[in-house]
Amino acid sequence: MNLLTKFHEDRTVNVASRVKNASPLGSNVFQANVTIFELIQDIIKTNLLTKFHEDWTINANVDVAQRTIDNGQRTTDKRRSQKLTMSTLCSGELKKKIKERNLVEKEIKQNNF
């Protein structure tokens, strides 16, 4: 979670810096177009990662909410739900999802998208 928060903070600072340091529109139209294009790319990257993070969080929460330790059915008992959460956090399935998320984040960074 901290990785995504840090990424968003860095992007916000980077975008703000580019807007502040952009050359005047009359001096070089090509440079202004490149700056606008880069800003749009930064916004798209931020939105993509935010959407991915929201979807991943929803999926993980649904998985946790729909299982119990005993029989795999949904539970509303708060104590059993807490045990379920701890059990799921230690399970291989959640570790697999975390690994998949990390691979996607790594691929996004490598492709600069």
N, C-alpha and C positions, 0 to 999 in steps of 0.2 A: 504494500500500500504506500509506503514511504517513497518508493521508487517512482510511482505515478505522480504523487504529490510534488516531488522534487522536479520531475520532468515538466509538469504544468507550470510550476513557478519559474523555471528556467525559460520556458517558451514565452511566458508573459513578459519577463524582463527583456528577452531578446526582441520580441515584437515591439515593445515600448521604445527600446533603444533604436530600432530601425526607423520607426515613425519620427522620433525626435531628430535623428541624424540624416533624414532623407534630404536630398538636394532640392532646391526650388524647382517647380515644374517648368518654368521658362528656360532654365539653363540647359537642361539635357533631357529631352522627352524620352529617349531610350532608357536612360537610367531610372527615370520615374516609373516607366512600365515594368522594368525588372524589379524594382522595389515593391510595386503593387503585387506583381506575380509572386514574389517571395513571401509577402505578408499573407496572401491567400493560401499559399502552400502551408504556412505555419498554422493558420486557422484550421485548415482541413486536417492536418496531423493531430492537432489538439482535440478536435471534435471526434476523430476516429478513435483515438486512445480513450477518450472519455466514454464514448459509446461502448467500446469493447469492455472497459472496466465495469460499467454499469451492468451489461449483459452477463459478464462473468460472475458478478456479485449476486445477481438475481438467481442465476443457475445454481450457484453454490448454496444459497439460502433455501431454495426449493428442495435440493437434494437432502439437506439436513432436516428440514421440516417434515419430509415424507417418510422418515425412517424411525424405527425404534430398535433397541438393542435386541429384543426378544424375537420379533417376527417380521420386521421390515414394513409394518403398516404405520399409518399416520398416528401421532399421539398428541393429546392436548394437556397431559399431565406435566406440570412445570418441572418437577424433579426428574422425571424420566426424560423430558426434553433436554435438560441440562446434561444428564449422563449421555444422552444421544449425541449432543454436540461434541462432547469430549471424545466419545468413541469415534465419531466421524472424522474429527480433526486428526486423529492418529491413524486413520485407515489409509490403505494404499490408494483408494480411489481419489480422495481429496489431494493426496500428494501428486497423483497423476495429473489432476486438473491444474495444480499449481505449476507443475513442470511444463504443461502445454502452454499456459499463459506466459511463462517466462520465455519459452521458445518463440512465441508470437512477438513479444516485446523485443526480443533480440533481433528477429528478422526485420521488424519495422525500423529499428535503429540502423541496421546494416544497409538497408535499402534507402535510407533517408526519406522515408515516406511518412 
